[in-house]
């Protein structure tokens, strides 16, 4: 489940990167959450691992990076998540967002894999086209689209015209 995933991600961060971190899930009380966020603001924690609980009411413009392991297809939600990291702050010239893409190729029936690829690519194109690394990311996204049987140019056109549908229930 999600809690096991976040525990494993935190363990990887500690082992591979030596990150001092904490996690915030629904199990932590509001007071514990506040204490964790204070420690993060103060710099005694390098990372906070969270499941949805930081989607609203999280104001830390100094955050310089985020790793999104489970992105939402809800446009409002992913714009909020992106904005939390990209806010201007003193001594902050840039910020980083790593957004993982789920692929169903080879593990799902072709129709479902293609539908999943389209939804994931729409979000990724929206993120990437506004980034400073768009030129480098575009070929990778085009290759993923090709491997998934998806028309990249059609998706790019949808994003540029902002005509893609968003599932508000996610």
FIBANU-713097 format. One line per field, with one value per residue: x, y, z of N, C-alpha, C in turn; residue in three letters; residue number from 1. Coordinates in Angstrom, 2 decimals, decimal comma. Last residue first. Layout:
N
n_c1 c(X ...);
n_c2 c(Y ...);
n_c3 c(Z ...);
ca_c1 c(X ...);
ca_c2 c(Y ...);
ca_c3 c(Z ...);
c_c1 c(X ...);
c_c2 c(Y ...);
c_c3 c(Z ...);
res c(Ala ...);
n c(NUM ...);
***
This chain:
170
n_c1 c(-9,89 -12,13 -11,65 -9,66 -9,60 -8,84 -7,17 -6,68 -4,61 -3,09 -0,91 -2,10 -2,77 -0,20 0,86 -0,78 0,01 2,70 2,56 0,43 1,49 2,76 4,78 7,00 6,19 6,28 8,99 9,99 8,96 10,32 12,92 12,72 12,03 14,16 15,79 13,99 13,19 14,46 13,06 9,52 7,20 7,20 6,91 4,18 2,92 4,06 3,01 0,25 0,31 1,49 -0,55 -2,52 -1,18 -0,67 -3,29 -3,93 -2,04 -2,84 -5,38 -4,67 -2,89 -3,02 0,11 2,76 3,67 3,11 2,39 4,24 4,36 6,93 7,70 9,25 11,04 11,88 13,72 14,46 16,51 17,25 16,85 17,21 13,77 11,59 8,77 7,61 7,83 6,59 3,94 3,39 3,10 0,77 -1,06 -1,04 -2,14 -4,74 -5,79 -5,79 -5,49 -3,87 -1,12 1,69 3,61 6,04 7,82 10,00 11,18 13,05 13,22 11,33 10,67 7,91 5,75 2,77 0,04 -2,68 -2,71 -0,99 0,09 -1,11 -0,22 2,24 5,74 8,86 11,16 14,67 16,50 16,12 17,12 16,09 13,84 11,92 12,04 11,10 8,51 7,52 7,51 5,67 3,34 2,99 2,50 0,06 -1,65 -0,19 0,11 -1,39 -1,33 2,10 5,24 8,55 11,87 15,50 18,61 19,98 21,80 21,22 20,69 19,43 17,47 16,04 15,17 13,43 11,51 10,46 9,38 7,40 5,84 4,94 3,44 1,41 0,17 0,80);
n_c2 c(12,61 13,72 15,12 14,49 16,61 16,75 19,30 21,73 23,67 23,96 22,55 20,03 19,35 19,29 17,12 15,10 15,16 14,47 11,77 9,30 6,15 3,74 3,64 4,41 7,10 8,13 7,83 9,56 12,00 12,18 12,48 14,89 16,71 17,15 19,08 21,23 21,62 22,67 24,62 24,06 23,86 21,31 19,63 19,78 18,97 16,47 15,13 15,10 13,60 11,19 10,05 9,70 8,02 5,76 4,86 4,14 2,12 0,24 -0,40 -1,59 -3,77 -4,81 -4,44 -4,85 -3,69 -0,50 1,24 3,42 6,50 8,68 11,03 14,02 16,21 19,51 22,14 25,62 28,57 30,48 31,74 33,86 34,01 32,66 31,77 28,42 25,82 24,18 24,87 24,50 21,71 21,44 22,96 21,45 19,09 20,02 20,90 18,47 15,28 13,23 13,23 11,11 9,72 10,81 13,57 15,32 18,64 21,45 23,63 25,68 28,26 28,48 26,78 25,95 24,07 23,91 20,74 18,55 17,08 14,62 12,94 11,73 12,55 13,17 15,66 16,22 17,11 18,74 21,07 23,37 24,66 23,35 20,84 21,52 22,31 19,86 18,41 19,92 19,56 16,78 16,70 18,09 16,40 13,07 10,66 9,15 10,18 11,20 12,26 11,51 12,83 12,61 12,96 10,96 9,35 8,15 5,45 5,50 7,52 6,89 4,31 4,96 6,44 4,41 2,74 4,44 4,70 2,05 1,65 3,50 2,40 -1,19);
n_c3 c(-9,13 -10,21 -12,54 -15,07 -17,83 -21,29 -23,16 -24,29 -24,47 -26,62 -25,73 -25,35 -27,99 -29,15 -27,79 -28,83 -31,51 -31,25 -30,33 -30,43 -29,14 -28,65 -26,85 -28,26 -28,74 -26,13 -25,58 -27,55 -26,62 -24,20 -25,20 -26,67 -24,43 -22,70 -23,91 -24,07 -21,36 -19,17 -17,98 -18,60 -19,94 -20,90 -18,62 -17,80 -20,22 -20,59 -18,35 -18,87 -21,26 -20,42 -18,87 -20,86 -22,69 -21,10 -20,65 -23,30 -23,72 -21,83 -22,78 -25,25 -24,47 -21,04 -19,31 -19,58 -21,91 -20,70 -18,78 -16,79 -15,19 -14,41 -11,88 -11,83 -10,07 -10,13 -8,66 -9,08 -8,71 -6,87 -3,85 -2,09 -1,31 -3,80 -5,76 -6,29 -7,15 -5,32 -5,56 -8,29 -8,43 -6,93 -8,45 -10,79 -9,91 -9,20 -11,62 -13,11 -12,11 -12,18 -9,90 -9,46 -7,46 -6,95 -7,36 -5,54 -5,52 -4,27 -2,62 -0,56 0,18 0,51 1,86 2,77 2,39 1,88 0,30 0,10 2,11 2,07 -0,08 1,69 1,85 3,23 3,25 3,77 5,57 8,64 9,54 8,43 9,20 7,68 8,99 11,51 10,80 9,85 12,26 13,75 12,24 12,60 15,31 15,35 13,82 13,82 11,25 9,47 6,95 6,94 6,46 7,55 7,34 7,12 5,91 3,37 2,04 -0,34 0,17 2,78 2,68 0,35 1,04 3,16 1,76 0,14 2,18 3,15 0,87 0,56 2,88 2,33 0,01 0,00);
ca_c1 c(-8,63 -12,31 -11,76 -10,57 -9,02 -9,81 -7,27 -7,95 -5,24 -4,43 -0,73 -1,56 -3,80 -1,19 1,46 -0,84 -1,40 2,36 3,12 0,82 0,75 1,80 3,43 6,99 6,36 5,02 8,00 10,33 8,58 8,86 12,60 13,02 11,12 13,10 16,33 14,70 12,25 15,08 14,29 10,77 7,42 7,27 8,19 5,28 2,57 4,30 4,46 0,76 -0,32 2,22 0,73 -2,81 -1,69 0,44 -2,47 -4,73 -2,01 -1,49 -5,25 -5,58 -2,45 -3,49 -1,33 2,13 4,17 3,58 1,70 4,06 3,93 5,92 7,83 7,90 11,18 10,75 13,71 13,89 15,83 17,31 16,41 18,34 15,09 12,03 9,98 7,43 8,34 8,04 4,54 3,53 4,20 2,01 -0,77 -0,58 -0,73 -3,87 -5,68 -4,97 -6,31 -4,28 -2,55 1,07 2,26 5,99 6,42 9,93 10,13 12,85 13,96 11,53 12,09 8,50 7,18 3,40 1,48 -2,23 -3,36 -1,57 0,66 -1,46 -1,37 1,18 4,35 8,10 9,91 13,53 16,76 15,68 17,60 17,21 15,08 12,19 12,39 12,46 9,42 7,67 8,30 7,05 3,90 3,21 3,70 1,22 -1,32 -1,10 0,75 -1,20 -2,55 0,98 3,95 7,41 10,71 14,14 17,89 19,05 22,12 21,60 21,41 20,52 18,44 16,63 16,08 14,60 12,30 11,10 10,46 8,44 6,51 5,71 4,65 2,28 0,84 0,00);
ca_c2 c(12,04 12,85 15,90 13,75 16,29 16,59 17,94 21,08 23,35 24,56 23,94 20,77 19,44 20,27 18,43 15,42 15,41 15,80 12,83 10,40 7,39 3,83 3,37 3,06 6,14 8,14 7,13 8,13 11,51 12,04 11,35 13,63 16,43 16,21 17,76 20,79 21,14 21,48 25,03 23,95 25,11 22,40 19,76 20,11 20,24 17,52 15,33 15,77 14,93 12,10 10,39 10,51 9,33 6,54 5,31 5,16 3,32 0,80 0,25 -0,45 -2,63 -4,95 -4,20 -5,40 -5,01 -1,28 -0,05 2,81 5,11 8,32 9,68 13,44 14,92 18,59 20,90 24,51 27,53 30,82 30,57 32,96 34,60 32,82 32,55 29,76 26,86 24,08 24,84 25,84 22,37 20,78 23,32 22,85 19,09 19,45 21,85 19,61 16,45 13,73 13,25 12,35 9,37 9,39 13,15 14,09 17,67 20,28 23,67 24,32 27,90 28,91 26,82 27,16 23,90 24,59 22,02 19,13 18,41 15,51 13,82 11,18 12,75 12,27 15,23 15,80 17,39 17,63 19,86 22,73 25,03 24,77 20,95 20,96 23,28 20,98 17,94 19,77 20,90 17,34 16,04 18,61 17,76 14,09 11,65 8,64 10,44 10,46 12,73 11,30 12,39 12,90 13,03 12,04 9,82 9,57 5,84 4,60 7,48 8,21 4,49 4,11 7,10 5,58 2,24 3,95 5,88 2,71 0,85 3,72 3,69 0,00);
ca_c3 c(-8,68 -9,06 -11,30 -14,20 -16,54 -20,21 -22,64 -24,60 -23,18 -26,71 -26,12 -24,21 -26,95 -29,62 -27,62 -27,40 -31,17 -31,76 -29,50 -31,32 -28,95 -29,75 -26,34 -27,68 -29,85 -26,89 -24,74 -27,59 -27,95 -24,19 -24,33 -27,36 -25,54 -22,33 -23,63 -25,27 -22,38 -19,80 -18,66 -17,86 -19,21 -21,88 -19,31 -16,90 -19,57 -21,59 -18,49 -17,68 -21,22 -21,30 -18,26 -19,67 -23,11 -21,66 -19,52 -22,60 -24,55 -21,76 -21,48 -25,20 -25,28 -22,43 -19,41 -18,38 -21,57 -21,85 -18,76 -18,10 -15,12 -15,40 -12,41 -11,93 -10,74 -9,95 -9,42 -8,32 -9,48 -8,29 -4,62 -2,37 -1,17 -2,42 -5,58 -5,71 -8,02 -5,47 -4,23 -7,74 -9,15 -6,52 -7,06 -10,86 -10,29 -8,19 -10,51 -13,50 -11,84 -13,50 -10,16 -9,86 -7,89 -7,28 -7,41 -6,31 -5,18 -5,11 -3,88 -1,05 0,10 -0,76 2,12 2,27 2,55 3,09 0,57 -1,11 1,89 3,17 -0,24 0,85 2,21 2,38 3,88 2,95 4,15 7,78 10,21 7,76 9,89 7,44 7,57 11,37 11,43 8,91 11,12 14,23 12,40 11,25 14,79 16,08 13,36 14,34 12,11 10,82 7,72 6,38 6,93 6,64 8,11 6,65 7,17 3,72 3,37 -0,37 -1,05 2,44 3,78 0,51 -0,09 3,40 2,79 -0,48 1,31 4,06 1,41 -0,50 2,66 3,49 -0,04 0,00);
c_c1 c(-7,90 -11,01 -11,88 -10,59 -10,07 -9,09 -8,20 -8,06 -6,62 -5,21 -2,06 -1,44 -3,33 -2,30 0,48 -0,25 -1,53 0,90 2,67 1,26 1,30 0,95 2,36 5,60 6,27 5,09 6,66 9,34 8,85 8,35 11,09 12,69 11,46 12,22 15,27 15,26 12,97 14,17 14,95 11,96 8,75 7,51 8,27 6,52 3,69 4,00 4,79 2,25 0,22 1,61 1,49 -1,50 -1,92 -0,02 -1,33 -3,95 -2,78 -1,41 -3,89 -5,47 -3,35 -3,21 -1,75 0,62 3,54 4,19 2,15 3,38 3,72 5,63 6,64 8,02 9,80 11,06 12,47 13,81 15,32 16,55 16,32 17,93 16,16 13,43 10,29 8,77 8,14 8,60 6,06 4,16 4,46 3,22 0,56 -0,24 -0,19 -2,40 -4,68 -4,76 -5,44 -5,23 -2,79 -0,41 1,54 4,63 6,37 8,49 10,26 11,74 13,74 12,14 12,36 9,96 7,88 4,85 2,17 -0,75 -2,81 -2,19 0,07 -0,86 -1,60 -0,01 3,42 6,64 9,19 12,34 15,56 15,93 17,10 17,74 16,30 13,54 12,75 12,94 10,87 8,57 8,54 7,97 5,36 3,86 4,02 2,52 -0,10 -0,72 -0,28 -0,60 -2,38 -0,25 2,89 6,15 9,59 13,10 16,47 18,51 21,22 21,99 21,95 21,35 19,66 17,71 16,79 15,63 13,56 11,98 11,19 9,64 7,62 6,48 5,54 3,55 1,79 0,84);
c_c2 c(12,96 12,28 15,02 14,44 15,57 16,17 17,89 19,68 22,73 24,38 24,68 22,25 20,27 20,46 19,53 16,81 15,79 16,16 14,21 11,59 8,47 5,08 3,43 2,65 4,70 7,11 7,04 7,32 10,01 11,53 11,11 12,38 15,14 15,81 16,72 19,37 20,56 20,87 23,87 24,45 25,12 23,75 20,99 20,49 20,68 18,88 16,43 16,08 15,73 13,50 11,41 10,96 10,24 7,93 6,18 5,73 4,46 2,10 0,92 0,32 -1,41 -3,65 -4,50 -5,23 -5,64 -2,59 -0,96 1,46 4,60 6,83 9,35 12,08 14,27 17,34 20,08 23,30 26,45 29,81 30,98 31,69 33,53 33,42 32,66 30,46 28,29 25,27 24,83 25,89 23,75 21,44 22,72 23,33 20,49 19,46 21,32 20,59 17,69 14,92 13,70 12,17 10,66 8,95 11,70 13,61 16,47 19,38 22,45 24,38 26,50 28,52 27,21 27,21 25,10 24,46 22,61 20,50 19,10 16,91 14,85 12,13 12,08 12,34 14,37 15,46 17,07 18,03 18,59 21,49 24,37 25,19 22,39 21,06 22,81 22,08 19,09 19,33 20,84 18,72 16,58 18,00 18,35 15,45 12,70 9,67 10,01 10,81 11,95 11,82 12,16 12,46 13,45 11,88 10,93 10,13 7,26 5,11 6,66 8,22 5,84 4,25 6,29 6,30 3,41 3,48 5,48 3,90 1,49 2,91 3,91 1,25);
c_c3 c(-7,77 -8,53 -10,05 -12,84 -15,71 -18,96 -21,45 -24,01 -23,39 -25,42 -26,24 -24,56 -25,77 -28,59 -28,05 -27,13 -29,70 -31,45 -29,96 -30,46 -29,88 -29,71 -27,42 -27,20 -29,33 -28,01 -25,47 -26,76 -28,07 -25,54 -24,29 -26,51 -26,28 -23,51 -23,31 -25,07 -23,59 -20,88 -19,38 -18,67 -18,46 -21,21 -20,21 -17,69 -18,63 -20,97 -19,49 -17,84 -20,03 -21,34 -19,10 -19,00 -21,91 -22,07 -20,02 -21,42 -23,88 -22,56 -21,34 -23,89 -25,18 -23,19 -20,85 -18,37 -20,35 -21,37 -19,89 -17,95 -16,53 -15,26 -13,32 -12,60 -10,68 -10,75 -9,09 -9,25 -8,55 -9,15 -6,08 -3,11 -1,35 -2,41 -4,09 -5,56 -7,48 -6,23 -4,31 -6,37 -8,55 -7,17 -6,62 -9,45 -10,49 -8,64 -9,48 -12,35 -12,08 -13,34 -11,59 -10,14 -8,24 -7,76 -7,87 -6,22 -6,10 -4,60 -4,76 -2,44 -0,40 -0,92 0,83 2,72 1,93 3,36 1,86 -0,87 0,67 3,01 0,87 0,94 1,21 2,81 2,85 3,84 3,28 6,34 9,52 8,45 9,26 8,03 7,22 9,93 11,28 9,48 10,15 13,09 12,83 11,35 13,40 15,60 14,07 13,77 12,55 11,77 9,18 7,22 6,18 7,32 7,10 7,66 6,79 5,14 3,86 1,00 -1,00 1,27 3,39 1,59 0,01 2,28 3,10 0,53 0,64 3,24 2,38 0,04 1,62 3,34 1,11 0,00);
res c(Unk Unk Unk Unk Unk Unk Unk Unk Unk Unk Unk Unk Unk Unk Unk Unk Unk Unk Unk Unk Unk Unk Unk Unk Unk Unk Unk Unk Unk Unk Unk Unk Unk Unk Unk Unk Unk Unk Unk Unk Unk Unk Unk Unk Unk Unk Unk Unk Unk Unk Unk Unk Unk Unk Unk Unk Unk Unk Unk Unk Unk Unk Unk Unk Unk Unk Unk Unk Unk Unk Unk Unk Unk Unk Unk Unk Unk Unk Unk Unk Unk Unk Unk Unk Unk Unk Unk Unk Unk Unk Unk Unk Unk Unk Unk Unk Unk Unk Unk Unk Unk Unk Unk Unk Unk Unk Unk Unk Unk Unk Unk Unk Unk Unk Unk Unk Unk Unk Unk Unk Unk Unk Unk Unk Unk Unk Unk Unk Unk Unk Unk Unk Unk Unk Unk Unk Unk Unk Unk Unk Unk Unk Unk Unk Unk Unk Unk Unk Unk Unk Unk Unk Unk Unk Unk Unk Unk Unk Unk Unk Unk Unk Unk Unk Unk Unk Unk Unk Unk Unk);
n c(170 169 168 167 166 165 164 163 162 161 160 159 158 157 156 155 154 153 152 151 150 149 148 147 146 145 144 143 142 141 140 139 138 137 136 135 134 133 132 131 130 129 128 127 126 125 124 123 122 121 120 119 118 117 116 115 114 113 112 111 110 109 108 107 106 105 104 103 102 101 100 99 98 97 96 95 94 93 92 91 90 89 88 87 86 85 84 83 82 81 80 79 78 77 76 75 74 73 72 71 70 69 68 67 66 65 64 63 62 61 60 59 58 57 56 55 54 53 52 51 50 49 48 47 46 45 44 43 42 41 40 39 38 37 36 35 34 33 32 31 30 29 28 27 26 25 24 23 22 21 20 19 18 17 16 15 14 13 12 11 10 9 8 7 6 5 4 3 2 1);
***
